Amino acid sequence: MPKERPGRKLWDRQAWSGTRFFWNYLRPHRWVYIPAMGALVLTSLMTLLFFYLLGLLMGFALTGASKEELLARNDQTVMFLIVLVGSQAFIAFWRILLFARASERSLTALRMDTFSKIIRLPMADLGARRAGELASRLANDVESMRETLVSTIPQLIRHTVMLVSGAVWVFILSPRLSIFMMATIPVVLVLIAMFGARIRKLTRQAQDELAQSQVVVDESLQSVLSVKAFCNEAWEIARYNKRMSDFLRTTLRAALPRALFVGFIIFCFSVALVAVIWYATRMVAHEQIGYDRLASFGVLSGLIGASFMQFPELITQLQRTLGATERVREILEADTEDAGPETPLRLRGDISLQEVSFAYPSRPTVPVLQEFNLEVKAGQRVALVGPSGSGKSTTVALLFRLYEPTEGEIRFDGRPARELGLHQLRHNLSLVPQEVLLFGGSIEENIAYGRPGASLQEVEQAARLANAHDFITALPEGYRTLVGERGTQISGGQRQRIAIARAILADPAILILDEATSSLDAESERLVQDALDKLMENRTSIIIAHRLSTVRRCDQILVLSAGTIIERGTHEDLVARSNSVYATLARLQLE
């Protein structure tokens, strides 16, 4: 028995899966969507009745009836048609309104679920994807679904009802002529099965390439300062042009089977129409059908044909949506971080890393940390010093449990980190990074991000402790000042102090400073360092630094190289070792 080829079914397993996916989001709104479907079926039947009555009226005119009979029938039919059209318009109003309400609410829920899934993906998954690609799934793919739910599916149902009901009606009028007319339908069904899988595959590929073009746009706009500083506008335009060329090429490839599909349907329909007219003329000549039935048959057949002609385009749109649905479902079916219990937990601040080794999932054979050991008591300050790539930032990522160690164990207050919920753990840690990227809202919103729901008074108190209150109040709109995209409307030192105010408001048990003052001028560094000293009081602090002036007062300094600790001690201990790496760095920087 030959193996069944994928994509050869008119409505294959993937299509049924996509239908169930849509229905899962429509189900909560079924009491809106189902009446809209009922109204759609009713208006479709009313359309058929409208054309059937027109056909009867024209057929009656050909039967040779008297003038009086013809005028009376004409008046009665026209009055009924006006009432029918008015009722149809009233029902159509509610149909469109109900469809829109159910569809838009369903898609809002889908967007929320997709964004919620993206934001909760593990760092390993997020690192393997580009931000523009994920944004494209929320924008382009979900928009394709919106068009399908709001327009394509209702149109498909409408034309299906008209096609099936019309076929039944014309069969009642003339079984012989109906059978002759419908003999071409199986040919079209086979064509839909043949072309459907090919169109879906190419439209899926086109959606992927469109997402890649969105990546270029996002990256260029996010780094527009670097683009302009290096005069790379032409480079970015060329990069975008390449992505769009790939998208265009795939789109045109998808247009070929679609054009063949539509062209062949038009040819089949035209030939069928000629054949039906030829056969109907012979039936009239042999008095096998009357003029009135023939007129109604002709009008309804035209309506059936018009509905049938809509199917190629509607099926193509469905195939495009199935491709978009696959991409969104990949996100929704991905595993997310397990946030764990939400019950508040306040840590003392003890940290222990025992024989920790780690390699990033994308480079499993390249160790970043090897047999890393660290003991920090609550309230201590520990510095991590070493060249780029030595494992300092990776250590921070492991403390936040953005990644899990490949070997060894991390403990907080003597408890394995895996036993703590992610939210419980991360509420006890705050990070002040070297490159602060603020959100595009106001200064108040950015500080309050450390503890959403904080009052303006609490925000102002945190800003005072961070030496930020004075410069904020000097701005025309004070705490309501918008910081611009990524905080570009304010200086680097001001961004750092806002980040420190955010950390103060969060009130963490453990503070992590990642080169927090390395890129500042002397005056900004003094203000930021003063704010950091206040922030580090009575809390465990992990300080990543290249500049040794910021770590001299630490309780413990670890010198890292290639993921291992090569030296450990206080500033005085390490400087006293004349041949140590730290002593060499100290002589270069501090003397």
C-alpha positions in Angstrom: 0.0 0.0 0.0 1.6 3.3 -1.0 2.5 5.7 1.8 0.2 8.7 2.0 1.9 11.8 0.9 1.6 14.8 3.3 -0.5 17.7 2.2 -2.7 15.5 -0.1 -5.8 15.9 1.9 -8.2 18.7 1.2 -8.4 19.4 4.9 -5.4 17.7 6.5 -4.4 17.1 10.1 -2.6 20.4 10.3 -5.6 22.2 9.1 -7.8 20.5 11.7 -5.2 21.3 14.4 -5.3 25.0 13.3 -9.1 25.0 13.4 -9.0 23.6 17.0 -6.4 26.3 17.9 -8.8 29.1 16.6 -11.8 27.5 18.4 -9.9 27.4 21.7 -9.8 31.2 21.6 -13.3 31.7 20.2 -14.9 29.3 22.8 -15.1 31.9 25.6 -17.0 34.2 23.2 -19.1 31.4 21.6 -22.4 33.0 22.7 -21.4 36.0 20.5 -19.7 34.1 17.7 -22.3 31.3 17.2 -25.2 33.8 16.8 -23.1 35.7 14.3 -22.6 32.4 12.4 -26.3 31.8 12.5 -26.9 35.3 11.1 -24.3 34.7 8.4 -26.1 31.5 7.3 -29.5 33.3 7.3 -28.3 36.2 5.2 -26.7 33.8 2.8 -30.0 31.9 2.4 -31.8 35.3 2.0 -29.4 36.1 -0.8 -30.2 32.9 -2.6 -34.0 33.6 -2.1 -33.5 37.1 -3.5 -31.9 35.8 -6.8 -34.3 32.9 -7.0 -37.3 35.3 -7.0 -35.6 37.5 -9.6 -35.2 34.5 -11.8 -38.9 33.6 -11.3 -39.9 37.1 -12.3 -37.8 37.0 -15.4 -39.0 33.5 -16.3 -42.7 34.6 -15.8 -42.1 37.4 -18.3 -41.1 34.8 -20.9 -44.1 32.6 -20.4 -46.4 34.8 -22.4 -48.6 35.9 -19.4 -51.0 38.8 -19.9 -50.0 42.4 -19.2 -52.3 42.5 -16.1 -50.9 39.3 -14.7 -47.3 40.4 -15.4 -47.7 43.8 -13.6 -49.5 42.3 -10.6 -46.7 39.6 -10.2 -44.1 42.3 -10.7 -45.5 44.6 -8.0 -45.9 41.7 -5.5 -42.4 40.4 -6.1 -40.7 43.8 -5.9 -42.4 44.6 -2.6 -41.4 41.3 -1.1 -37.8 41.8 -2.4 -37.6 45.2 -0.7 -38.7 43.7 2.6 -36.3 40.9 2.1 -33.3 43.2 1.4 -34.2 45.4 4.4 -34.3 42.4 6.7 -31.0 41.2 5.3 -29.3 44.5 5.8 -30.5 44.6 9.5 -29.3 41.1 10.2 -26.0 41.8 8.4 -25.4 44.8 10.7 -25.6 42.6 13.8 -23.6 39.8 12.1 -20.7 42.1 11.3 -20.8 43.7 14.8 -20.9 40.3 16.6 -18.1 38.8 14.4 -15.9 41.8 15.2 -16.5 41.7 18.9 -15.8 37.9 19.2 -12.8 38.0 16.8 -11.1 41.1 18.2 -11.5 39.8 21.8 -10.2 36.4 20.8 -7.2 38.0 19.1 -6.5 40.3 22.0 -6.4 37.2 24.3 -4.1 35.5 21.7 -1.7 38.5 21.6 -1.7 38.6 25.4 -0.9 34.9 25.6 1.8 35.1 23.0 3.5 38.1 24.7 3.2 36.5 28.1 4.8 33.4 26.7 7.6 35.3 25.1 8.4 37.3 28.2 8.6 34.1 30.3 10.8 32.1 27.9 14.1 30.9 29.4 17.1 33.0 28.5 18.5 30.0 26.5 15.4 30.3 24.2 15.4 34.0 24.0 19.2 34.0 23.2 18.5 31.7 20.3 15.9 34.1 18.8 16.1 37.7 17.7 13.9 40.4 19.1 12.6 41.4 15.7 11.5 37.9 14.8 9.5 37.6 18.1 8.0 41.1 17.5 7.0 40.0 13.9 5.1 37.0 15.4 3.1 39.4 17.5 2.5 41.9 14.7 2.5 40.2 11.3 1.4 36.7 12.2 -1.4 37.6 14.6 -2.6 40.3 12.1 -2.9 37.6 9.5 -5.0 35.6 11.9 -7.2 38.7 12.6 -7.9 39.1 8.8 -8.9 35.4 8.7 -11.2 35.5 11.7 -12.8 38.8 10.8 -13.1 38.4 7.1 -11.9 35.1 5.5 -13.8 32.6 7.7 -17.1 34.5 7.5 -16.7 34.8 3.7 -15.8 31.1 3.4 -18.9 30.1 5.4 -21.1 32.5 3.5 -20.0 31.2 0.1 -20.1 27.6 1.3 -23.7 28.0 2.4 -24.6 29.7 -0.9 -22.9 27.0 -2.9 -24.4 24.0 -1.1 -27.9 25.5 -0.7 -27.8 26.8 -4.3 -26.8 23.3 -5.5 -29.7 21.7 -3.7 -32.1 24.4 -5.1 -31.0 24.0 -8.7 -31.1 20.2 -8.3 -34.8 20.5 -7.3 -35.4 22.8 -10.4 -33.7 20.4 -12.8 -31.8 17.3 -11.6 -30.4 16.4 -15.1 -29.0 19.9 -15.7 -27.7 20.1 -12.1 -25.8 16.9 -12.4 -24.3 18.0 -15.7 -23.2 21.3 -14.2 -21.7 19.9 -11.0 -19.6 17.2 -12.8 -16.6 19.6 -12.7 -16.5 20.1 -8.9 -14.5 16.9 -8.1 -11.7 18.2 -10.4 -11.6 21.5 -8.4 -11.4 19.6 -5.1 -8.4 17.6 -6.3 -6.7 20.8 -7.4 -7.3 22.4 -4.0 -5.6 19.3 -2.3 -2.7 19.5 -4.8 -1.9 23.1 -4.5 -2.9 23.7 -0.8 0.2 22.1 0.8 2.6 23.9 -1.6 1.0 27.3 -1.0 1.0 26.8 2.8 4.7 25.8 2.8 5.8 28.8 0.7 3.7 31.3 2.7 5.2 29.9 5.9 8.6 30.5 4.4 7.6 34.0 3.3 6.4 34.8 6.9 9.8 33.7 8.2 11.7 35.9 5.8 9.4 38.9 6.6 10.2 38.3 10.3 13.9 38.5 9.4 13.4 41.8 7.7 11.7 43.1 10.8 14.8 42.1 12.8 16.9 44.4 10.6 14.5 47.3 11.2 14.4 46.8 15.0 18.2 46.4 15.3 18.9 49.4 13.1 16.5 51.7 15.0 17.7 50.5 18.4 21.3 51.2 17.4 20.6 54.2 15.2 23.3 56.3 17.0 25.9 53.7 16.0 24.5 53.5 12.5 24.9 57.2 12.0 28.2 57.5 13.8 29.8 54.9 11.5 27.9 56.3 8.4 26.4 52.8 7.8 23.0 53.9 6.6 23.8 52.4 3.2 24.9 49.2 4.8 21.7 48.9 6.8 19.6 49.7 3.7 21.5 47.0 1.8 20.9 44.5 4.6 17.2 45.3 4.6 17.1 45.1 0.8 18.6 41.6 0.9 15.9 40.4 3.4 13.1 42.0 1.4 14.5 40.5 -1.8 14.4 37.1 -0.2 10.8 37.7 1.0 9.8 39.0 -2.5 11.4 35.9 -4.2 9.5 33.5 -1.9 6.3 35.5 -2.3 6.6 35.3 -6.1 7.3 31.6 -5.9 4.1 31.2 -3.8 2.3 33.3 -6.4 3.0 30.7 -9.1 1.0 27.8 -7.8 -1.7 30.3 -6.7 -1.9 31.8 -10.2 -2.0 28.3 -11.7 -4.7 27.4 -9.3 -6.9 30.4 -9.9 -6.3 30.3 -13.7 -7.3 26.7 -14.0 -10.4 27.3 -11.9 -11.4 30.1 -14.2 -10.8 27.9 -17.2 -12.8 25.0 -15.7 -15.6 27.3 -14.7 -15.8 29.0 -18.1 -15.8 25.7 -19.9 -18.5 24.3 -17.6 -20.6 27.4 -18.1 -20.4 27.0 -21.9 -21.3 23.3 -21.6 -24.2 24.0 -19.3 -25.6 26.6 -21.7 -25.2 24.2 -24.6 -27.0 21.4 -22.6 -29.7 23.8 -21.3 -30.5 25.0 -24.9 -30.9 21.3 -26.0 -33.3 20.7 -23.1 -35.4 23.8 -24.0 -35.4 22.6 -27.7 -36.8 19.2 -26.5 -39.2 20.9 -24.1 -37.6 19.2 -21.1 -37.5 22.4 -19.1 -39.7 25.5 -19.0 -38.6 29.1 -19.4 -39.5 30.0 -15.8 -37.4 27.2 -14.4 -34.6 27.8 -16.8 -34.5 31.5 -15.8 -34.3 30.7 -12.1 -31.8 27.9 -12.8 -29.6 30.4 -14.7 -29.7 33.1 -12.0 -28.9 30.6 -9.2 -26.2 29.0 -11.3 -24.6 32.4 -11.8 -24.7 32.9 -8.0 -23.2 29.5 -7.4 -20.5 30.2 -9.9 -19.7 33.6 -8.3 -19.4 31.9 -4.9 -17.3 29.1 -6.4 -14.9 31.7 -7.9 -14.2 33.1 -4.4 -12.8 29.8 -3.0 -9.3 29.9 -4.6 -8.5 33.2 -2.9 -10.1 32.3 0.4 -8.3 28.9 0.5 -5.0 30.7 -0.3 -5.6 33.1 2.6 -6.4 30.2 4.9 -3.1 28.5 3.9 -1.3 31.7 4.6 -2.9 31.9 8.0 -2.1 28.3 8.8 1.6 29.1 8.2 1.3 32.1 10.6 -0.6 29.9 13.1 2.3 27.4 13.1 4.8 30.1 14.0 2.7 31.5 16.9 1.9 28.0 18.2 5.7 27.3 18.3 5.9 30.1 20.8 2.8 29.1 22.8 3.9 25.5 23.0 7.4 26.3 24.2 8.4 25.7 27.8 8.6 28.7 30.0 10.4 29.4 33.2 8.8 28.0 36.3 8.2 31.1 38.4 7.5 29.0 41.5 5.5 30.2 44.5 4.6 33.9 44.8 4.7 34.0 48.6 7.1 36.7 49.7 10.5 35.6 51.0 13.2 37.8 52.5 16.7 36.4 52.3 19.5 37.4 54.7 22.0 37.5 51.8 24.3 34.5 52.3 25.6 33.2 49.0 27.5 30.0 48.3 28.7 28.7 44.9 30.1 25.2 45.3 32.1 23.6 42.4 30.0 25.4 39.8 30.7 24.8 36.2 28.8 26.2 33.3 28.6 26.3 29.5 26.0 28.2 27.4 23.5 25.9 25.7 24.5 27.3 22.3 28.2 26.4 23.0 28.0 23.3 25.2 31.6 22.3 24.6 33.1 25.7 25.6 33.2 26.0 29.4 32.6 29.6 30.7 33.0 28.7 34.4 35.0 25.8 35.8 34.9 24.6 39.5 33.9 28.0 40.7 33.7 28.3 44.5 32.5 31.4 46.4 31.3 32.0 50.0 29.7 35.4 50.8 28.2 36.2 54.2 25.2 38.5 54.5 26.3 42.2 54.3 29.7 41.5 52.7 31.0 43.2 49.6 32.7 40.9 47.1 34.4 42.1 43.9 34.8 40.1 40.7 37.8 41.3 38.7 39.2 40.0 35.4 39.4 40.6 31.7 36.4 40.4 29.4 35.2 36.8 28.9 36.6 35.6 32.2 33.1 34.7 33.5 32.1 37.7 35.6 28.7 38.5 33.9 28.0 34.7 33.6 28.3 34.4 37.4 25.7 37.2 37.8 23.4 35.4 35.3 23.7 32.2 37.3 22.8 34.1 40.6 19.6 35.3 38.9 19.0 31.8 37.7 18.8 33.0 34.1 20.7 29.8 33.4 21.3 26.7 35.6 24.8 25.4 36.3 25.8 22.4 34.3 27.7 21.1 37.4 27.8 22.2 41.1 25.3 24.0 43.2 24.3 27.5 44.2 22.9 28.2 47.6 21.2 31.2 49.2 21.0 31.3 53.0 22.1 27.7 53.0 19.1 26.6 50.7 19.7 25.3 47.2 18.7 27.9 44.6 16.5 25.3 42.8 14.3 25.1 45.9 13.5 28.8 45.7 10.9 30.1 43.4 12.3 32.4 40.6 10.1 35.3 41.8 11.1 34.7 45.4 14.8 34.7 44.5 14.8 37.6 42.0 12.8 39.9 44.3 15.8 39.6 46.6 18.3 40.7 43.9 18.8 43.9 42.1 21.1 44.7 39.3 22.7 48.1 38.4 24.3 47.5 35.0 27.0 49.4 33.2 24.7 50.3 30.2 21.4 51.3 31.6 18.5 51.0 29.1 15.5 52.8 30.4 11.9 52.3 29.2 10.4 55.0 27.0 8.1 56.3 29.7 8.6 58.9 32.4 11.3 59.1 35.1 8.7 58.3 37.7 7.6 55.1 35.8 11.3 54.0 35.4 12.1 54.4 39.1 8.8 52.7 40.1 9.7 49.7 37.9 11.8 48.6 40.9 8.5 48.2 42.9 5.4 48.6 40.7 2.7 50.4 42.6 5.0 52.6 44.7 3.7 56.0 45.5 5.3 59.2 44.2 6.6 60.0 47.7 8.4 56.6 47.8 9.8 57.3 44.3 11.1 60.7 45.4 12.7 59.3 48.5 14.5 56.7 46.5 15.7 59.4 44.0 17.0 61.5 46.9 19.1 58.6 48.2 20.4 58.0 44.6 21.4 61.7 44.3 18.9 62.0 41.4 16.2 64.2 43.0 17.9 67.5 42.2 18.4 67.0 38.5 14.9 65.5 38.2 13.2 68.5 39.8 15.3 70.9 37.6 13.6 69.4 34.5 10.5 71.3 33.2 8.2 68.3 33.9 10.1 66.9 36.9 9.3 63.2 37.5 6.9 63.2 34.6 9.7 63.9 32.1 9.8 61.4 29.3 13.2 59.8 29.0 12.9 58.9 25.3 13.6 55.6 23.6 16.0 53.6 25.7 16.6 56.7 27.9 18.4 58.7 25.2 17.0 62.0 26.3 19.1 62.1 29.5 22.8 61.7 30.2 24.6 58.5 31.1 25.2 59.6 34.7 21.5 60.6 35.1 20.5 57.1 33.7 22.8 55.4 36.2 21.3 57.4 39.1 17.7 56.5 38.0 18.8 52.8 37.9 20.2 53.2 41.4 17.0 54.8 42.6 15.1 51.9 41.1 17.3 49.4 43.0 16.8 51.4 46.2 13.1 51.2 45.8 13.3 47.5 45.2 15.1 47.1 48.6 17.0 43.9 47.6 18.9 41.7 50.0 21.6 41.2 47.4 22.9 44.0 45.2 24.8 43.4 42.0 26.8 46.2 40.4 28.1 45.5 36.9 30.7 48.2 36.0 28.2 50.8 37.3 30.6 53.7 37.1 33.1 52.7 34.4 31.7 54.9 31.6 31.1 58.1 33.6 33.0 61.4 33.9 34.6 62.3 37.3 31.7 64.4 38.6 29.0 61.9 37.6 31.1 59.1 39.0 31.4 60.9 42.3 27.6 61.3 42.6 26.9 57.8 41.4 29.5 56.3 43.8 28.1 58.2 46.7 24.6 56.9 45.8 26.0 53.3 45.5 27.7 53.5 48.9 24.3 54.4 50.5 22.7 51.5 48.5 25.3 48.9 49.6 24.9 49.6 53.3 23.7 46.6 55.2 23.2 44.4 52.2 25.2 41.8 50.3 26.9 43.3 47.3 28.6 41.7 44.3 30.7 44.2 42.4 32.0 43.6 38.9 34.8 46.0 38.0 37.7 46.7 35.8 38.7 49.8 37.7 40.2 48.8 41.0 39.5 52.1 42.7 35.9 50.9 43.1 36.7 47.7 44.9 39.4 48.6 47.4 37.1 48.5 50.3 35.5 45.1 49.5 35.7 42.3 52.0 36.8 39.8 49.3 38.2 40.2 45.8 38.2 37.4 43.3 40.4 37.6 40.2 39.0 35.5 37.4 40.6 34.2 34.2 39.0 31.8 31.7 36.2 31.0 34.1 38.3 30.0 37.1 39.4 31.9 40.2 43.1 32.4 40.1 43.5 34.8 43.1 41.4 35.6 46.1 41.7 38.0 49.1 41.4 41.6 50.3 42.9 44.5 48.4 45.8 44.7 50.9 46.4 40.9 50.7 46.5 40.8 47.0 48.7 43.9 46.6 51.1 42.5 49.0 51.7 39.6 46.6 54.1 41.3 44.3 53.9 38.8 41.5 50.1 38.5 41.5 47.9 39.6 38.6 45.9 41.9 40.9 49.1 43.6 42.2 50.2 44.2 38.6 46.8 45.7 37.7 47.0 47.8 40.9 50.3 49.2 40.0 49.1 50.2 36.5 45.8 51.8 37.7 46.4 53.2 41.2 50.0 54.4 41.2 
